[in-house]
Amino acid sequence: SLKKNMTVSISQRPSGVDVALDEACLVQKAASLCTHGRFLANGDLNFALKVIAFPTRLMKAYLPEQMQLNGIINADTEIQKQKSLLTGRYQLELSPATFLFQGKEVALGASSLSGKIKGDTLSADIDLALAGQDYLRGRLQMDTGRSQAISGQITASLREFAVLEAFVPQLSGAKGLLTANLKVQGTLKKPVVMGQIDLAKGAVDIAGQGFGLRDINIRAFASGGQVNRIQINGSVLPVMLKQADSPEQVQLKG
């Protein structure tokens, strides 16, 4: 429900119409969404949006089927445009949440996305807390203008692979330590990735195929360049899995 009546002011100018929206809030229990703004005939504007305690279950209709996210979102955004220069900031925070996909449940920690806008430059800082001490962090910058240039860095550490198993149900019993330290350059159409990804003391079962992989120690190194070459070194031990209906031992009589 609206916290108070929405007030919209319209003023006629020689160049067009100025529109002003006083603060208006939609409130439901502890959740609220508030906004206000001014949109001038000369193209200048300022706009703000603030979201408090928004339950993510209300987003279910916009998520893929069999996917559900249970948590609380807080968000704060301000955007201005003056003399054709667009500036602003945005921040989104997700409380510790539960992610469900195809019947599998994954616990997520408190996460955030924030950044700034200045002209054609858009920046983003990502801090995604996964299960336990796992994380994915990134700092990216993009030119939304003609160059479409991108730059940034991504780091990750992953010991719990429930997220992977949720999306790839053929895998089970995944273990190990996956770490990544990557730099991103180039353009949106032709990104260049440099850095390395390591998987140490890894193991996984591929039950549908009847085998698994043990002692996985792999390093993938991307050197960048025009061909985005990736070099992979390491070792892995394949093993056969005992089927549930197979006998413990085979006896021959005769």
Disulfide bonds with the S-S distance in Angstrom:
Cys25-Cys34 2.04
